[in-house]
Amino acid sequence: MSNTKTQVDENGGKEKALATIGLKSFLTVVIILVSVLIICGALSYLVPQGSFERDENGAIITDSYVSSEVDGIAIWRIITAPVRVFASEDALTIIMISLFLLIMSGVFNLLEKTGGIKIFIGRIMCHLRNKGGPVVCITVLIFMLFGSFFGMFEELVTLLPIIIIFMLSMNMDTMTGLGACLLASCFGFSAAITNPFSVGLASQVGGVAVTSGVWLRIVFFGITYGVLCLFLMLHLRKIEKKPEASPTYEIDLEKRASMASYTYETNPENSKVFKVFSVFFGVQIVILILIASIRAVSGLAIPILSVSFLIAGIVCGLIVSNDKKIIFKYILQGAVSMLPAVLMIALASSVKLVMTESGIIDTIMHYVIELLAGKNGFVAILLIYLFILFLQLFIGSASAKIILIMPIIMPIAVALGISPSLVILAYCMADGFTDVILPTNPVLLVGLSMANVSYGKWFKWTWKLQAIVFVITIAVLFFGVAIGY
């Protein structure tokens, strides 16, 4: 996931770019990945080489491991791995993923700069403004769907101010706005159905169709949606009886006082933008449905989505913008802002390359399989889940983690009788939910700053929800093991 940072626009002013990797987050991930790369290189001087036989599908045959002597990899191979990875057997996958991230970032930046996202969500919210309590659950559903299907999180958090305004206008509070926007978009991203940044990339690396096991992801999405709505409804009931019980009661009084002059514009220009981008999102939903329905093209989900987003984004941008040249500038700005992610992907991929060239990756798999030998699927999936959750503390980028660990975890899981679909589900669960509880996550801090809410208040308000979600995720994973999902 990405952070926001300041950029200079064409008029010399400053604006926030959406999908931009913050310098601090980027350096942290790079340091971690470089450290892992060095450690893997050092392991080649300590761990003996070895290899498994593979079946026709490329899966390891667990009882075929053969060990040999220790033979350390040349240091120059470690240093050049991030470059050489683009000529490795995984080069096509890495290039496709990198181009996908650049295109998606560019198009999302275009949508934001032309007002597409803000007006689209704003107009929907305007129609729901007088619906009372149910508007919260409808808002949660909208934001969760965008996160679950399109992998939108940071982009939706930029709409937090307008969501808070709508909630306050209906006598709710800032925390409800945070829940309906920040929590909902993150929970949707985590309860992924076709999220291209998690399900899509993990399926691509794991060699399975995006549609594989989609039914349980849909069920989990429904459970997550119900839990979040219940959490917010209980909060609303509490502050309805006692408004002072709201953690943001005092600052909400000030916000409502300043809202007297607010209006909800429905001018012809905004209506045009709304209609155009309604068609844009409608087209993408249709394409996602087709990808999910036609098995022959499900393996091409990443390139298909990339092309459809790029073409549809450019067409919509040209329609709504008076300055046609600026459209390509916005796309380029968004793509350039995501270039650091390509470096992170290259570094993460080079870890596998070094381990493969040094001949220790199969040896490590052999050790892990022996460690888990005799343990049932419940213990195995729990350990995989906790391992990814642990990595989330250090590597927030979903794509970087996928490239780093999926090529190693997936064969081990399959060897232990755990399906790739269950591993992908565990990955999505571990990758996302903690993004709105860990104080090291920049998007959370940006959102809390927008809402003028301290981290202490936020943690006190959400920790029980996080605990409940943690228990539910384990229960769903155990259910998957029990039914042979």
N, C-alpha and C positions, 0 to 999 in steps of 0.2 A: 504494500500500500504506500501511498505517497503523501507528501506534505505540501503545504503552500508556502510560497515565498514571494517577495516583491520583485516585480519586473517593471521596466519602463515602457510605456506604450508609445504609439506613434506621435502623440501630441506632447511628449515630454513629461507627462504625468506618471504617476505610479499606480499599478494595479496588481492584484493578486492572481497569479496563475494557478490553475486548478491542479492538474496532475504533474506536480513538480517535486522532485526529490530534494528535501531539505539538506543543507550541507552537513549538519551534525549527524542526521540519520544516515546519510550516504557514507560519511567517513567511518561511522560505527560499524556499518555492515561490511564495508571494504576491509577494515582492520580484522574483523572476525573471520571473513572468508580467506583473506591472505594468511591468517594464523592457521586456519584449518588446512590450507594448501601446504604450508610449510610442515605442519605436523604429519600430514599424509606422506609427504616426501621423506621425512625422517623415519616414518614407520617402515618404509621400504628397506631400511638398513637394520631393522629389528625383527620384522615379520617375514617368515619364509614365503616364497612364492608358491602358488598352487592354482588348481583349476578344477572346475566342474565340467562334466559333459552336459550338453543342452539337448532338449528334444526339438522336434520340428517347429515348435512355436517359440523357441528361444528360452524356455523356462529351464531352470537348473534341475538336474537329476540328483536328488539329495545324497544318495549313497555312492556317487561316482567321483568324489573329491580325491585328488592326487596331490601330495605335497612335494616340494623340492627345496633347494637350498636358498638361503638369504642372498639376494643380489640387489643392492641399492640402485635406485634410478639416478641417472646423471643429473647434476645440479642444473645444467642448462635447460634440461627438459622441464624442470619445475618452473624456472623463470619464464620460459616462453610458452608455457601451457595455455595461458589466457588468450594468446594469439593463435596457437596451433589448433585450438579447439574448433576453430572455424573451418578447419580442413579435416576434422575427424569424422568418424562414422555418424556422430550426432550433429554434424554441422547443419544439415537441412532443418532438423527440428529446432535448433538454437536460432537459426536465421528466421524461421517462420515465427517463432515466439517473439523475437526481438522486433520484427516488422509489425507484428500484431500490436504490441504494446505502443510503438511509436504512432501507428495509425489511430488506435483508440484514443490515445492522449491528445493527438492533434484534433480529432473530430470533437471530443468532449470540450476542448478549449474553444473551438468554433461555436459549439452550442451555447456555451456560457457567455462568450463575448457578444454574440448576436442576440442574447436575451432569450434564447430558445428554452433552456431549462427553467429559468426563473418564471417566465411568462406561462409556460406549460403547467408547471406546478401551481403557480399563483392563481391562474384562472380556474383550475380545478378546485382549489381551496376556496376561492371566492364564491363558487356555486354551493359549496358545502358550509358556508360560514354560519348560516342560521339553522343548522341541523341539530345543534345541541351536542349532548354527550357522544352519540354515535360517530360524530366527525372525527374523534380521536382514533377509533378503531379503523375508520376508512382511511385516515391519513397514514396510520401505521401500515396498513395493507399496501397502499400505493408505494411508500418508501421501501418496504420490504421486497416488493415485487421487482422494483428497479434494481435493488441490490442483488436479489437472488437470480434474476435472469440476465442482467447486463453487467453485474459486477461493479455497480456504482456505489461508492461510499463517500470519498472526499468530495466528489462533485455535488452530492446531495447535501452535505454539511454546509456548503456555501448558502443554502436556502434557509438555514436555521433562523436568522433574524425574522424573515417573513412568517415562518411557522410560529415563532413565539408571539409575534404580533397578533396573528389570528387566534391563538389560544387565549391570550390576554383579552381580546375583544369579546370572547365568549365566557368571561369570568373564570377562566382557568388560570394556571400559573406558568412561570418560566420552566419549571421542572417538567411539566406536561409537554411543553414544546420540545425540550431536550429529549424526552422519551420518544415522542412521536417522530422526531427527525433523526437525531444522533443515534439513539438506541435502535430505532427501527431500521435505518439504513445499514448499520453494522450487523444487526441480527439477520437481516435479509441476505447480506453478503456471506454470512457464516452458514445460514441454512440454505445453502446454494442448491439450485435446481439445474440451471445451465450456466451458472456464473463462468464466463470465459477465462477469468483470471485464476480460478481455482479448479473447478470441475473440468473446464476445457483444457487447461494446460496439463493438469494431472492425468487426464485421459490420454492426451497426446503423448506424454512421456511414458505412461504406463502401457500404451499400445492397446487401449480399449476404446469402444465407442462412447461418445458423450451420453448416449441414451442408456448405457448399461447401468442397471439398478436404479433408474430414475424414480421408480415408484416409491421407494423408501425415503428418498430425498424429499419427495412431495409430502409424504406423511410427516416427516420431521419438520418441514416448513410449516405445516398446519399446526403442529404441536407448539413450535416456537412462537408462532403468531398468537395462538391462544394464551400462552403464558405471559407474553408481553402485554397483550390487551388487558388481561386480568390484573396484572401488576399496576397498570395505569388507572384502571377503573377503581381499584381499591384506594389508590392515592387520591383520586378525585372525590371519592366518597368521604375520605378523611378530611380533606380541606373544605368540602362543602359544609360539613358539620362544624368545623373549626378552621376558618381561613388562616388564622395565625399559626396553624400547624405546618404550613408550607415553609420549606427551607428558604424560599425566596420571597416571603411575604412582604418584607420592607422594600426591597428593590422593585417588586412588582407594582407597589403603590406609585413609585416614581415613574415607572415606565408607562402606566396607564395615564398619568397626568400629562405626559408628553405625546400621547397618541391622539389627542383631540383633533389635530390637524391632518391626520392620515386619511388618504383616500385610496380607493381601489380602482385603478384606471382600466377602462375597457374601450380605449380608443381604437379606431380602425386599424392602425398600424400594429397594435398589440394583438388584435383579432387575427390579422393576417399571419403574424408569427406563430400564434397558437395553432391555427389550422395547418400551417406548413409542417410544424414539428410534430403535430398529432399524426400526420401522415408518415413522417419519418419513423416515429416509434412504432406505429402500426405495421410498417413494412418490416422492421426488425423483428417484431413479434411473429409475424407470418413466417419469416425466414427461419427463426428458431424452431417453430412448430414443424416446418418442412424438414429441417435437419433431424429433428427428433423422430419424425415419422418415416423418413426414407433411409433405411439402413445403409444403402449403397453410398450415401453422401455423408453419413454421420462422422466418418473418419476425417472428412475435410472441413469440419466445423470451423477451425481456426482461420484458414484462408478464405472461406466463404464469408464469415462474419467480417473479416478485415476488408474485403472488397465491397461488401454491401454497405458497411459503415462509411467507408471513404466516398464511394460514389453518391450515396444518398445524402451524406453530409455536405458534400460540395454543391449538389443540386439545390438542396434546401437553403444553404448559405447564399447562393447566387440569387435565389428568389427573394429572400427577405432583406438583403443588403443593397444599399444604394451604391456602395463602393465595391465593385467586383474584385478589385485587386486585393483588398484587405482580407478577403476570405482565405486566400492561400497563405497570407501572412499569419493569420490566426492558426491555421493548421500547422504551419511550420513552427510557430512559437510553441505550440503544445507538444509537437514531436521532439523538438530540441530539448525541451524541459525534461523529457523522459530518457534522454541519452544516457544519463548515469545508470539507469536500470539495465541498459544493455551491457555495461561494464560489469555490473553485479551478476548478471546472468552468465557472462563469460567466465568470471571468477568461479562461480558456483559450478559451472560445467567443467572447468579445468580440474576441479577436485576429483571428479570421476575419471577424467583422462589420466591424471597422474597415478591414481590407484590401479587403473586398468593396465597402463604401460609398465608399472612396477610389478604387476602380477600378484598384488595382495588383496584385490577386491574380493576375489573368490575365497581367499583364506579368511578374511574377516567375516564373510557370509557364513563360512563353515563354523567359525567360532560362535557366532550368534545363534546359528541353528542348533549347535550342541548345547549352548546355554539354555535355549528354550525347549530343548528336547524333553519330551515327557510332559510338558505343560500343555494344558488344553487351550482351545481357541480363545476362551474368555480372558485368560491371563495374557496371551499373546497380543490380542487387539488392545487390551488395556495398556500394556507396555509401549506399544506403538503409539497410541494416543498420547500417553504421558511424555514420550520422547519428543513428539512434535510440539506439544505444549511447552516443553522446556526450551526448545529452540526458538519458540515465539518470543521468549524474553530477550533474545539477542538479535534475531533476524525478523524484522516485521514484514519484509517484502514477501508476498505470497509466491511470486514467480521465482525468486531466488531460492526459497526453501524447497520448492518443487524440484527445480533442477538439481539441487544439492542432494536431496535425500530420496526422492522417488525411485531413481534407478537402483538404489541399494535396498530400500525397504520393500519394494514391490516383489522382487524375486524371492526374498525371504518369506514374505507373507504367503505367497502362492505355495512355496515349499511346505509351509505349515498348515496348508489347507484353508487359508483365508483368502477370500475373493478380492480381486482388484477393486471392485465396487465398494466393498466395505472399507478398504484402506483409504480410498478417495473420500468416503464419507467421514472417516475419522480425521483425515487431514483437514477438511473444511471446518469441522467442529473445532479442532485445536487451533487452527490458524486465525479465526476471526473474533470470537466472542470477547477475548481478553483485550482487544483493541480499545474497548471503552471502559477499561478498569485499570490498565497498566499506566502509571504516570509517565512512563518513558515514551508513550505513543504521542507523536506531535499532533495528530488530527484531533485527539481527545482534548489536548491542551488548547488548541485553536478554538474548538467548539465551546469549551467552558469559558474562554476569554470573550467570545462573541456574546455569550449569555450572561456574563458577569457573575459567574458562579465559581466558588472556590473548589479545589479538588477535594478538600476535606468534606464539604457538604455533599459533593457528588458521590464519594466513596461510601459515606454513611447511608445515602439514599439507595445505592445500587448493589451493595455487596451481597445482600440476601438474594437478590435476583440472580446474580452471577453464581452463587452457591447452588441455587435451584437448577439453573441451566446446566451446571457441571454434572449434577446427579442425573438429570434427564439424558444428557449426551451419553453417559456411560450406560444407562439403561437401554437406550436405543441401540448402541453398539453390541451390547450383550444379546439383545433381541435378534440382531442381525446374525450373530454367531449361532444362536439357538435354532433359527429356521434355515440355516445354510444359505443366507443371502449372498 
